[in-house]
Amino acid sequence: MAPKNVAKQNDCSTPMIPLRRSGYSRESLGRYSERSLHSTYLGRYGGGSQCKDCMTRIPYATLIATIMCIVGVGVFCGTMYRGATLSALMFDQVFHLRLAWLEAVQLIFVVVGASMGALGLMILFVGCLATGATRHKVYRAWRARVGGRISCAVFMSITYVLQIAWLLMLCFLVIVTLIFTIFWSLCANTDVQNNKKCIDFKQFDFMFPNNTRPQDMEVCDTHEIKLFCKDYVERAEVMFILATVACLLVIISLIHYLMCLSANYAHIRDHEKFQELQELQYLQDPELSVAGSKDRF
């Protein structure tokens, strides 16, 4: 019995070495990092750790913004391309005007769609690098963190400029949609529908080129009224309304991108400080590591 008491006394008399801040060196990052603690907990208490580890690396906010951007740009380019085609046919067959610049506008819509899609994918890639355990691997070194901050700042500047451009495009689409709504209200007139009255656009002569003849500003023939109202104005108005909604969706996605990039910039800049705070928290209560990182940008 005596040796046991002595052993207990020796155990109790052993001094507790306090944890010091200097103990959290670079070598401790690998042992007490978020990824290692998270994977250890999942390996002991749950299955599918690889799948869950991959889920923590997904930037959900940036992914949602990318989906919104791609959908909005796709709908915008498709509807604007179709709307420009209908407008060109309307001016050619009804008003006898040849607008060659509309073909260049259609090509611009294709380029805009491809550029915005590529930009969304690049921002999504930056978000993946700045999310979860991936950030701990990529942005360990000081130069890597500086490069990440510069990339976020560059994309923030590009997104801000594009935000202004899409706001101007929204204003333009509102004006075009309003004009086609006025055209449709003229077509809805009972006298026009009964072929008793011509559609006179002389009051809109500022919208036509200077060399336009006055008779070309009137739609009187039954065939021309059908082409103008049913085939072109009705369809083009729907296209421009959809394009306006898609433009709003793109603007919302760009605002979302700005928030995500700002958060990623802050996460990369304060990565080392956040890492030390997480180490202290995880060492005091390792079960908190199951909650994972709160940065899902």
Buried (B, 14 or more C-beta within 10 A) or exposed (E): EEEEEEEEEEEEEEEEEEEEEEEBEEEBBEEBBBBBBBBEBBEEEEEEBEEBBEEBBBBEBBBEBBEBBBBBBBBBBBBBBBBBBBBBBBBEBBBEBEBEEBEEBBEBBEEBBEEBBEBBEBBBBBBBBBBBBBBBEBBBEEEBBEBBBEBBEEBBEBBBEBBEEBEEBBEEBEEBBEBBBEBBEBBEEEEBEEEEBBBEBEEEEEEBEEEBEEEBBBBEEEEBBEBBBEBBBBBBBBBBBBBBBBBBBBBBBBEBBBEBBBBBBBBBBEBBEBBEEBBEEBBEEBEEBEEBBEBBB
